[in-house]
């Protein structure tokens, strides 16, 4: 018998304790409790919706914050509906954007969509996940239906949303097709009869529009849960592949471990709460340890181990940890370095380094780093920014204190 035909056994108060942890906002405030009461009364699991647009091929820890909350719903017996936005990706979600997203080709969207669910399965239980593509219903909407949808929101409401308001004030263009996105996302909730919709805190406007559209179509409006936006490796901006500040779910264990170790100390507790299975008691202990003067590096080693273990297993997490200690404490090059092949011709070293380390933002910064003694090639200090790496040779390049790269010039 499917788990979805069974009564949910966990008491509502216990479910709320688990589900509220780490949540940024629940709107309306009591809507989640009300939905859980309906689930108990009707003896059915709730339908928990998450929509993701396949705008790139890779998921990262920022996406995982929401996925891990969905897994908690699954563990409590509820059903997750993962919507791959192959149709909405043609527009691109304007949430949190300072400018219009570049249009994607359908071919790109299809290729990206193929990898999304495979990566999401690193977190979600596939036996408790329903996967849908929103082109299934959105491509059937005609102009008459779209006009009905658009009649549910005023132009003033649309221009009051934070991202549009900021763009309007700063003189950045807002294209009319971007206004359609919240209606399409809201219609997704109608199509799959969502009880709860989840998203990042920048999704608040879209999620609430979904409630209005469900009511318009005679459905009970969904509860909306938003999760905090996870800062990337730069410690400031939202984690994003386009910004190069991300930790990918498919990063190799050693790379994942190393990236986490590069986090600023002030993100330790945030990553501990949002990216690990540590409970509130363990997070509080980490906080107290920091106040007592425990070296943040020791806590970061544990954090990196816990996160790497989630996505790669205990054995590979231990190997990554040992490799990191050997590399950065004993200053040895790591084992099994992946070779990066660069197809470049007669490029000086200072132009090669930004290709290997995205944190090097300019040629001048690269030259300064070399001249300051911050780059080693094959265990020898590189002194000449204009050194040209020979074609066909392999080099182990150390950039700063933490980055080792094996490079072959083709």
Secondary structure, DSSP 8 states (H G I E B T S, - for coil): --GGGS---S-HHHHHHHHHTTEEEEESTTHHHHHHHHHHHHT---EEEEEE--SSS--BHHHHHHHHHHHHHHHTT-EEEEEE-TTGGGT---TT-SS------HHHHHHHHHHHHHHHTTTS-GGGEEEEETHHHHTT--HHHHHHHHTTS-HHHHHHSHHHHHHHHHT----HHHHHHHHHHHHHHHHHT-SEEEEEGGGHHHHHHHHHHHHHTT----EEEEE---B-TTSSSB--TTTT---BTTS-HHHHHHHHHTS-GGGHHHHHHHHS---HHHHHHHHHHHHTT--HHHHHHHHHHHHHHHHH-HHHHHHHHHHHIIIIIS----TT--EEEE--SS-BHHHHHHHH-TT--SHHHHHHHHHTT-EEETTEE---TT-B--TT-EEEEEETTTEEEEEEE-
